[in-house]
Structure formats: C-alpha cells, structure tokens
C-alpha cells in the first residue's frame, strides 16, 4: 500500500510524461465532454494537453478522499485541477484518478471535465 504522497508523485509523473498512454480518458466521459465543451471549442484532446501544461508549469492539483458510493470500491482518492482558460470565466474543472499504480507504468484516467461553477 502506497502513501498518499507516493500516489501523488505517481499521478504527477503520469501527467508530465509526453507519452499519451500515461494520461487517458474514460471513454464515456470523453464522449460527453466532446458534446458539452464543443460550443467553447474545447476538445477532449485539448483538455488532456491543458492538464499536462498545467502540471508541467508547477501548478497544484488537489487530492480528495473518495466518498461517492459508486467509486469507493475502485479508489481511495481522486484528483482535480482547475485550469484557467480565457473562454471560461471560472476555469476548467478536470477530475482524474490513478488507474494503474505500477511505478514503471502509471496511468491516470480523466473521468470528468466541465466549466468550473
């Protein structure tokens, strides 16, 4: 069992990596985001790149304890970032989690993105 700090470091590593396989979308959510963010000209690919740039620039991400019943059996915590974007008054909220915690192959899955409320 890894510590929250070790998990955070793996999450950051997976996001910073240039290989696209370390940062992926949950397919259903990617399709929803494509529909909902198209009016703002924000693609799912753009969300992934924005998150990478945000983390690579040293901006903070937040870890939250998972308390939603439908997710509790899959993960202990989830992560989020609020990325400033000119097109969105309050920025873009992006939710993700560490899907694979193997140190040599960490995978972060994006599971939600929407204008911050």
Secondary structure, 3 states (H helix, E strand, C coil): CCCHHHHHHHHHHHHHCCCHHHEEECHHHHHHHHHHHHHHCCCHHHHHHHHHHHHHCCCCCEEEECCCHHHHCCCCEEEEEEEEECCEEEEEEEEEEEEECCCCCCEEEEEEEEECC
